[in-house]
Amino acid sequence: MTEAQTSSEVSRADELKSRVQNLEMQIMGRTTVEELSVPGWNIWEEKYKSDKSNLSGVVAHFGRRLTRDELNTMIQGFIDANPQKSVEEKWVGPLDYSAGFGAIYKAPEEATREEKDSATFEVALKLAKDALEQRGWKPDEVDIVDFANSAAINGMSKILNDKLITDLGMREDIGITGTFMACDGAGNALYRRLSDEESVGKKVLLLTVDSVGSELPLNPEYIDTNSMQLFSNGAAALTYVPGIDLKLLVGNTEVHEDSNGALAAVARYNDAIKEDDSLDPDEPTGLVRRIGNERMIQMPYPSNGGFLMNGSATAKFFLRHSLANVKSTVADYKERFMDRIPNRTTSHEPSAKVLDGVEHALAKAGINLNMRRRVPDGNSSGATSLISFNRQMSEFEPGEHVFYISYGAGGSFTSFIVEIGEKTSDLAA
């Protein structure tokens, strides 16, 4: 490596670090921190509201916060203490700022299963309450609750449904719809609701609380260090009225089997799925099951019995199918709107490298989108794309077209374009 190349790499690293730190400063400037009732757990919460539309939302991260430097110090300690790890278990090594993360959120050390689940439900209720207060809706005015996540705690929708009724005062007939489509959770749920003509004019709460960071512990015995360093506990809530606040223009969702197991996981709902459970009638591949009001995607089963992510193979799998999915949506959009370009883009952000890869692949295909990074807090799986969407909410203008891109393991791919509606005081009350 030449001296010029070394200097260029250092300059690039400094630029990436500065970019992440500036984004973190903006976010922390509007963040409040509170203790949860579960000992050792905190919640970092941000509230967003659009001045020129009816949209409002909340973003949160929860558990314990680890800065990139703190995380890397721990990882280096693991590496030094385990120099003989096999090829299959080789440590990835400390991450630099090219991953795009300044901090991630994990469960406190020694947290029990009960504590992890309790914290997840507490965050869900707090976000639901705060999102409704932001919008000015009373709990019993909500018509529909969509809950999205990467993987379900068995019966999670039913438990949350009961808590929203008893603790928050929602109607007894509210009936939560659960969407457990890995990292495509929030995007998939939002697209399907906007596609449903019967939901037009209804008051909808979209809630996503993903504790995937808690499921991937900071543990030197854990095999897949790549995923351990990237995944983070995160959540988001959005209140909207389909057809008024958000108008679906074009879009599509599809699934493709990850036959090579690039990203494999034992989802916690696996035991709940039996061979005679109904397949989703809208998805003939057999990758998606429906149990009651819950839709779930089946991910490949990992060889280590927990979670395994082949970084480069996972990125290629997502890039290939996301590109095809987005091309289809763009073609439909151009047919209706000719040469118009969407005003802004929101996307799932597994890491800065993958986000850049998607943007570059689309540009090579003649699709130029400004996929600005908005999530420096780690990959919160099913919540990440909605976190990105909510964080740009204050910039929305009525009539703008927003491109929403989402994808997840299994794999599930969703892309759609919405129009931001006018502010209407009768719906905001």
C-alpha positions in Angstrom: 0.0 0.0 0.0 1.4 3.4 -1.0 1.6 6.4 1.4 -1.0 8.2 -0.8 -3.4 5.2 -0.4 -2.9 5.1 3.3 -3.5 8.8 3.6 -6.7 8.5 1.5 -8.0 5.6 3.7 -7.4 7.6 6.9 -9.2 10.6 5.4 -12.1 8.5 4.4 -12.3 6.9 7.8 -12.3 10.3 9.5 -15.0 11.5 7.1 -17.2 8.5 8.0 -16.7 8.9 11.7 -17.5 12.6 11.5 -20.7 11.9 9.5 -21.9 9.3 12.1 -21.1 11.5 15.0 -22.9 14.6 13.5 -26.0 12.4 12.9 -25.8 11.1 16.4 -25.6 14.7 17.8 -28.7 15.7 15.8 -30.6 12.6 17.2 -29.5 13.0 20.8 -30.5 16.7 20.7 -34.2 15.6 20.6 -33.8 12.4 22.7 -35.1 11.9 26.3 -33.8 9.1 28.5 -35.9 7.2 31.1 -35.5 4.1 33.2 -37.8 1.3 32.5 -39.4 -0.6 35.4 -37.2 -3.6 34.6 -33.9 -3.1 36.6 -31.0 -2.1 34.4 -33.0 -1.2 31.4 -33.4 2.4 29.9 -35.3 3.8 27.0 -34.0 6.5 24.7 -37.0 8.1 23.0 -37.5 10.7 20.2 -40.9 12.3 19.2 -41.6 13.5 15.7 -44.5 15.5 14.2 -45.0 16.9 10.7 -46.0 20.6 10.7 -47.5 20.4 7.2 -49.2 17.0 7.3 -51.1 15.0 9.9 -48.3 12.4 10.4 -46.7 11.9 13.8 -44.5 9.2 15.2 -42.1 8.0 17.9 -38.7 6.4 17.8 -36.9 4.6 20.6 -34.0 2.4 21.5 -33.8 0.4 24.7 -31.6 -1.7 27.0 -28.1 -0.5 27.6 -26.2 1.7 25.2 -22.8 0.7 24.0 -20.8 3.2 21.9 -18.7 1.9 19.0 -15.5 2.4 21.0 -16.9 0.5 24.0 -18.1 -2.3 21.8 -14.8 -2.6 20.0 -12.9 -2.7 23.3 -15.0 -5.6 24.3 -14.6 -7.4 21.0 -10.8 -6.9 21.0 -10.8 -8.4 24.5 -12.7 -11.5 23.2 -10.3 -11.9 20.3 -7.2 -11.7 22.6 -8.7 -14.2 25.0 -9.7 -16.7 22.2 -6.8 -16.8 19.7 -7.5 -20.4 18.7 -11.0 -20.1 17.4 -11.7 -22.3 14.4 -12.3 -21.0 10.9 -16.1 -21.3 11.3 -16.0 -19.4 14.5 -13.4 -16.8 13.6 -14.0 -13.3 15.0 -14.8 -10.6 12.4 -12.9 -8.1 14.5 -13.7 -4.6 15.7 -15.9 -2.6 13.3 -14.8 0.8 11.9 -17.2 3.6 11.1 -17.8 2.2 7.6 -20.5 0.2 9.2 -22.3 3.5 9.9 -23.0 2.9 13.6 -21.9 5.0 16.5 -23.7 2.9 19.1 -25.9 -0.1 19.6 -28.4 -1.1 22.2 -28.3 -4.5 23.9 -29.9 -6.2 26.9 -28.0 -5.7 30.2 -25.7 -8.5 31.1 -27.3 -11.4 32.8 -30.8 -10.3 31.7 -33.3 -13.2 32.0 -35.8 -14.3 29.3 -38.6 -12.9 31.5 -36.8 -9.5 31.8 -36.2 -9.2 28.1 -39.8 -10.0 27.3 -41.1 -7.7 30.0 -39.0 -4.8 28.7 -40.2 -5.4 25.1 -43.9 -5.1 26.2 -43.2 -2.1 28.4 -41.6 -0.3 25.5 -44.5 -1.3 23.2 -47.1 0.2 25.5 -45.1 3.4 26.1 -44.6 4.0 22.4 -48.3 3.3 21.7 -49.3 5.8 24.4 -46.9 8.5 23.3 -47.6 8.1 19.6 -51.4 8.6 20.2 -50.8 11.6 22.4 -48.6 13.1 19.7 -51.4 12.7 17.2 -54.2 13.8 19.6 -56.1 10.5 19.3 -57.7 8.8 22.3 -57.0 5.1 22.6 -60.6 4.1 22.0 -60.6 6.1 18.7 -58.0 3.8 17.1 -59.5 1.5 14.4 -56.5 -0.7 13.5 -53.3 -1.7 15.3 -50.6 -3.3 13.1 -47.7 -4.8 15.1 -44.5 -5.6 13.2 -41.4 -7.4 14.4 -38.5 -9.6 13.2 -39.7 -12.7 15.1 -42.6 -13.3 17.5 -42.5 -14.1 21.2 -45.1 -17.0 21.1 -48.5 -15.4 21.3 -47.0 -11.9 21.3 -49.8 -10.3 19.4 -52.4 -11.7 21.8 -50.5 -10.6 24.8 -50.0 -7.1 23.4 -53.6 -6.9 22.3 -54.8 -7.6 25.9 -52.3 -5.1 27.3 -53.5 -2.3 24.9 -57.1 -3.0 26.0 -56.5 -3.3 29.8 -53.6 -0.8 30.2 -54.2 1.7 27.5 -58.0 1.7 27.1 -58.3 0.5 23.5 -61.6 -1.0 22.3 -62.0 -4.7 23.1 -62.6 -5.5 19.4 -59.3 -3.8 18.3 -57.7 -7.1 17.1 -54.0 -6.7 16.4 -52.5 -7.9 13.1 -49.0 -9.3 13.5 -46.4 -9.1 10.8 -43.3 -11.1 11.6 -41.2 -10.8 8.4 -37.7 -10.4 9.8 -36.2 -7.0 8.8 -39.1 -6.4 6.4 -41.5 -6.2 9.3 -42.5 -2.5 9.4 -42.3 -2.0 5.6 -44.3 -5.1 4.8 -47.0 -4.2 7.4 -47.3 -0.6 6.1 -47.5 -1.6 2.5 -50.2 -4.2 3.1 -52.3 -1.8 5.1 -52.1 0.9 2.5 -53.0 -1.7 -0.1 -56.2 -2.6 1.7 -59.1 -0.6 0.3 -61.2 -1.4 3.4 -58.7 0.4 5.6 -59.0 3.8 3.8 -60.2 6.5 6.2 -59.4 4.3 9.3 -57.2 5.5 12.2 -54.2 3.2 12.2 -51.4 2.7 14.7 -48.3 1.0 13.3 -46.1 -0.3 16.1 -42.8 -2.1 15.8 -40.7 -3.1 18.8 -37.7 -5.2 18.0 -35.5 -6.7 20.7 -33.2 -8.5 18.3 -30.2 -6.9 20.0 -31.2 -8.8 23.2 -31.2 -12.1 21.3 -27.6 -11.7 20.1 -25.6 -11.4 23.3 -22.1 -9.9 23.7 -20.6 -13.3 24.5 -17.1 -14.7 23.6 -18.7 -18.1 23.1 -21.2 -16.8 20.5 -20.3 -18.0 17.0 -21.6 -15.3 14.7 -19.8 -12.2 15.8 -20.9 -10.3 12.7 -24.5 -10.2 13.7 -23.6 -9.7 17.3 -22.0 -6.4 16.5 -24.6 -5.1 14.2 -28.0 -5.8 15.7 -29.6 -3.4 18.2 -32.8 -3.0 20.2 -35.1 -0.5 18.5 -38.7 0.6 18.1 -41.0 3.0 16.3 -44.6 3.9 16.1 -46.6 5.8 13.4 -50.1 7.1 13.4 -51.8 7.7 10.1 -55.0 7.4 8.0 -54.6 5.4 4.8 -55.7 7.2 1.7 -55.6 10.6 3.4 -52.3 11.0 5.3 -50.5 8.4 3.1 -51.7 7.6 -0.3 -50.3 4.5 -2.0 -49.3 5.2 -5.6 -47.4 2.0 -6.7 -45.7 -0.9 -5.0 -45.1 -4.6 -4.7 -44.0 -7.2 -2.2 -42.6 -10.7 -2.8 -40.6 -13.5 -1.2 -37.6 -15.5 -2.5 -36.2 -18.5 -0.7 -32.7 -18.1 0.8 -31.7 -21.6 -0.3 -28.1 -21.2 0.7 -28.9 -20.1 4.3 -27.0 -16.8 3.9 -28.8 -15.4 6.9 -30.2 -18.2 9.1 -32.0 -18.0 12.4 -34.1 -20.0 14.8 -37.1 -17.7 15.1 -38.8 -18.0 18.4 -42.1 -18.8 16.8 -40.7 -22.0 15.2 -42.2 -24.2 17.8 -45.6 -22.7 17.3 -45.7 -23.6 13.6 -47.0 -27.0 12.7 -47.1 -28.6 9.3 -50.9 -28.4 9.2 -50.9 -24.6 9.9 -52.4 -22.7 6.9 -50.1 -21.3 4.3 -50.7 -17.6 3.5 -53.1 -17.8 0.5 -51.5 -14.7 -0.9 -48.0 -16.4 -0.9 -47.8 -19.7 -2.7 -44.1 -20.4 -2.1 -44.7 -22.0 1.4 -42.2 -19.6 3.0 -45.0 -17.6 4.7 -47.4 -19.1 7.3 -50.5 -17.5 8.8 -51.6 -18.4 12.3 -54.7 -16.4 13.3 -53.9 -12.7 12.7 -50.1 -13.3 12.5 -48.1 -13.7 9.3 -44.6 -15.2 9.7 -41.8 -15.9 7.3 -39.7 -19.1 7.7 -36.0 -18.4 7.7 -33.3 -21.0 7.0 -32.3 -23.1 10.0 -28.7 -22.3 11.1 -26.1 -25.0 11.7 -25.2 -23.5 15.1 -28.8 -23.7 16.3 -29.1 -20.0 17.0 -28.2 -17.3 14.5 -25.7 -17.2 11.6 -25.0 -14.5 9.1 -22.6 -14.9 6.2 -22.0 -11.2 5.6 -21.1 -11.1 1.9 -23.6 -13.8 0.9 -26.3 -12.0 2.8 -25.5 -8.7 1.2 -25.5 -10.2 -2.3 -28.9 -12.0 -1.6 -30.5 -8.8 -0.5 -29.0 -6.7 -3.3 -30.1 -9.1 -6.1 -33.7 -9.4 -5.0 -34.1 -5.8 -3.8 -32.9 -4.5 -7.1 -35.5 -6.6 -9.0 -38.2 -5.6 -6.6 -37.4 -1.9 -6.8 -37.1 -2.0 -10.6 -40.7 -3.4 -10.8 -42.0 -0.6 -8.6 -40.1 2.1 -10.6 -41.5 0.7 -13.9 -45.0 1.1 -12.6 -44.3 4.5 -11.2 -42.9 5.8 -14.5 -45.9 4.4 -16.4 -48.1 6.7 -14.2 -45.8 9.7 -13.6 -43.5 9.7 -16.6 -40.2 11.4 -15.7 -41.1 12.5 -12.2 -38.6 11.4 -9.5 -39.7 10.6 -5.9 -38.8 13.5 -3.6 -37.1 11.4 -0.9 -36.3 7.8 0.0 -36.5 5.8 3.2 -35.0 2.4 3.4 -34.0 -0.5 5.7 -30.4 0.1 6.9 -28.6 -3.1 7.9 -25.4 -1.2 7.7 -23.9 1.8 5.8 -22.1 -0.6 3.4 -25.3 -2.4 2.4 -27.2 0.9 2.0 -24.5 2.3 -0.2 -24.5 -1.0 -2.2 -28.2 -0.8 -2.8 -27.9 2.8 -3.9 -25.0 2.0 -6.2 -26.7 -1.0 -7.8 -29.8 1.0 -8.4 -27.7 3.8 -10.0 -26.1 1.4 -12.3 -29.6 0.3 -13.4 -30.5 4.0 -14.1 -32.4 4.5 -10.9 -30.9 7.4 -8.9 -32.2 7.7 -5.4 -30.9 9.8 -2.5 -30.6 7.1 0.2 -29.3 9.3 3.0 -28.4 7.5 6.1 -30.6 8.2 9.2 -30.0 5.2 11.5 -26.6 5.2 13.3 -28.0 3.2 16.2 -27.5 -0.3 14.9 -29.8 -2.6 12.8 -33.1 -3.0 14.7 -34.4 -5.5 12.2 -38.1 -5.1 11.6 -38.1 -1.6 13.1 -35.2 0.0 11.2 -37.0 1.2 8.1 -39.8 2.9 10.2 -37.1 4.5 12.3 -35.7 6.0 9.2 -39.1 7.1 7.9 -40.1 8.8 11.2 -36.8 10.7 11.5 -37.4 12.5 8.2 -41.1 13.2 9.0 -40.5 16.9 9.9 -39.3 17.5 6.4 -42.4 16.1 4.6 -44.4 18.4 2.4 -47.9 17.7 1.2 -47.9 16.2 -2.3 -44.3 14.8 -2.0 -43.7 11.3 -3.2 -41.7 9.1 -0.8 -40.0 5.9 -1.9 -40.0 3.2 0.9 -37.6 0.2 0.5 -37.6 -2.7 2.9 -36.3 -6.3 2.9 -35.5 -9.1 5.3 -34.2 -12.6 5.9 -36.1 -15.6 4.5 -36.4 -13.6 2.3 -39.0 -10.9 2.0 -38.8 -7.8 -0.3 -41.1 -4.8 -0.3 -40.9 -1.5 -2.1 -43.6 1.2 -2.6 -44.1 4.9 -3.2 -46.6 7.0 -1.2 -47.9 10.5 -1.5 -47.9 12.7 1.6 -51.4 14.1 2.3 -52.5 17.5 3.3 -52.9 18.6 6.9 -56.6 18.2 7.9 -57.5 19.5 11.3 -60.6 17.3 11.6 -58.5 14.1 11.5 -55.8 15.5 13.8 -58.3 16.0 16.6 
